[in-house]
Amino acid sequence: MAEAKIIERISIGSMPHPRLGPIWLALSPRGLVGLHMKSSEESVRRTYRAFDADLDPVQASPILDQLAAYFEGKSRRFDVPIDWSVLSPFQQEVLQLVFAIPFGHTRTYVDIATQLGKPGAARAVGRANATNPMPIVIPCHRVLGADGTLHGYGGPGGVETKAWLLRHEGSWLL
C-alpha cells in the first residue's frame, strides 16, 4: 500500500507595492515557503493548489509588517521563520548563506561557492539563486557576478529591479 501524502495547509497573504505590484506570501506551519511579486491571487492559489491554501491575514501579517518596514527604510533584516524543507539540500546550503548577507552588502556567486567549499560551483550557486522561491527575504539581489556587475534577477523587472533593491539598501550606485 502506498504511503499517504501529508498535505499541509498553506496560508497566503498580500500587500501592495508601488513598484513591485502585489507581493504575495505563502507560509506553511513551519514558515515562509514563497514570495511572489506582480502575481494575482489566482496564480498564487494555483501555485499551491496541492495544499489547502487559503487567505490568512493573521498568519501573514508579521512577515508583511517586516516587508513594509524594509521598504519604508525602517528595518534592515528579516526575522522570519523560513521553511527550508521546500528547497533541495544544495539550494538550502546556498540560500542560507545568501540569507546571511547583511543589508547593504553584496557577495559574488564565486564568494558563495567558495564559502560552500566548492569554488568551482559558481554557476550552480547562480542557478540556486535563480530559483529562490523567497526573493527579498532571502536577498538573492545581493549576489553579483564575479566582475561585480549585475547578472539576472528572476523577479519582475529583472536586473532593473535588482538594481533598484540594491539602491534601496544603499549598496549600489549606478
C-alpha positions in Angstrom: 0.0 0.0 0.0 1.3 3.4 -0.9 2.1 5.8 1.9 -0.4 8.6 2.2 1.0 12.1 1.3 0.6 14.6 4.1 -0.7 17.8 2.8 -0.1 20.9 5.0 -2.2 24.0 5.0 -0.6 26.9 3.2 -1.6 30.4 4.4 -1.3 33.2 2.0 -1.4 37.0 2.4 -0.5 40.0 0.3 0.4 43.7 0.3 0.6 46.3 -2.4 3.9 47.8 -3.5 4.0 50.7 -6.0 7.0 49.3 -8.0 6.8 45.6 -7.5 3.0 45.3 -7.7 1.1 43.0 -5.3 3.5 41.0 -3.1 2.1 37.6 -2.0 3.5 35.4 0.7 2.9 31.7 1.2 3.5 30.2 4.6 3.5 26.6 5.9 3.1 25.9 9.6 7.0 25.9 9.7 7.5 29.3 8.0 7.8 31.1 4.7 7.8 29.0 1.6 7.2 31.6 -1.1 7.2 35.3 -2.0 5.6 36.2 -5.3 5.7 39.7 -6.9 3.3 41.0 -9.5 1.2 38.0 -9.2 -2.6 37.6 -8.8 -4.3 35.8 -6.0 -5.5 33.2 -8.6 -1.9 32.5 -9.8 -0.6 32.2 -6.2 -3.5 29.8 -5.3 -2.7 27.8 -8.4 0.9 27.5 -7.4 -0.1 26.0 -4.1 -3.2 24.1 -5.4 -1.9 20.8 -4.0 -2.2 22.3 -0.5 -5.1 23.6 1.5 -4.1 27.2 0.5 -6.3 30.0 1.9 -6.0 33.6 2.7 -4.9 34.1 6.3 -4.1 37.8 7.0 -3.4 37.0 10.7 -0.8 34.4 9.9 0.8 36.5 7.1 0.8 39.9 8.9 4.0 39.6 10.9 6.0 38.9 7.7 4.1 41.5 5.7 4.8 44.0 8.5 8.5 43.3 8.2 8.4 43.7 4.4 6.6 47.0 4.8 9.3 48.2 7.3 12.0 47.1 4.9 10.5 49.1 2.1 10.0 52.1 4.3 13.7 52.0 5.3 12.8 51.2 8.9 14.2 47.7 9.0 17.4 46.2 7.6 16.8 42.5 8.4 14.1 39.9 8.3 13.5 37.9 11.4 11.0 35.4 9.9 10.8 31.7 10.1 11.7 30.0 6.8 10.5 26.6 5.9 13.9 25.4 4.4 12.3 21.9 3.7 10.9 23.2 0.4 14.4 23.5 -1.0 16.8 20.9 -2.2 19.8 20.3 0.1 22.2 22.2 -2.2 19.7 25.1 -2.5 19.3 25.1 1.3 23.1 25.5 1.7 23.4 28.3 -0.9 20.3 30.2 0.2 21.2 30.0 3.9 24.5 31.8 3.0 22.6 34.3 0.9 20.1 34.9 3.8 23.1 35.8 6.0 24.4 38.6 3.6 23.9 41.8 5.6 21.7 44.6 4.4 23.7 47.0 2.1 26.4 44.4 1.3 26.9 42.2 -1.7 28.7 39.0 -2.5 29.6 37.3 -5.7 28.5 33.9 -6.9 32.1 32.8 -6.6 32.2 34.1 -3.0 29.2 31.9 -2.1 30.7 28.9 -3.9 33.9 29.4 -2.0 32.1 29.7 1.3 30.5 26.3 0.5 33.9 24.8 -0.1 33.1 24.4 -3.8 34.9 27.2 -5.6 34.1 25.8 -9.0 30.4 25.8 -8.3 29.6 29.5 -9.1 27.2 28.5 -11.9 25.3 26.1 -9.6 25.1 28.9 -7.0 23.7 31.1 -9.7 21.1 28.5 -10.5 20.1 28.1 -6.8 19.7 31.9 -6.7 17.7 32.0 -9.9 15.2 29.5 -8.4 15.0 31.2 -5.0 11.3 31.0 -4.1 11.6 33.7 -1.4 13.3 36.7 -3.0 13.8 39.9 -1.0 13.6 37.9 2.3 16.3 35.6 1.1 18.2 38.5 -0.6 19.4 37.0 -3.9 19.5 40.5 -5.2 22.7 41.0 -3.1 24.6 38.4 -5.2 26.6 39.8 -8.2 28.8 38.4 -10.9 32.5 37.8 -10.4 33.2 41.1 -12.0 30.9 42.9 -9.6 28.2 43.6 -12.1 24.5 42.7 -12.1 23.5 39.4 -13.5 20.0 38.1 -13.9 17.1 38.5 -11.4 14.0 36.3 -11.6 11.7 38.8 -10.2 9.5 41.2 -12.2 11.7 43.8 -14.0 14.8 41.6 -14.0 18.1 43.3 -13.4 16.4 46.7 -13.1 14.5 45.5 -10.0 17.8 44.0 -8.7 19.5 47.4 -9.1 16.5 49.2 -7.5 16.7 46.9 -4.5 20.4 47.4 -4.1 20.0 51.2 -4.4 17.2 51.0 -1.8 19.8 49.4 0.5 22.4 52.0 -0.4 24.8 49.4 -1.8 24.6 50.0 -5.5 25.3 53.3 -7.2 24.7 53.5 -11.0 
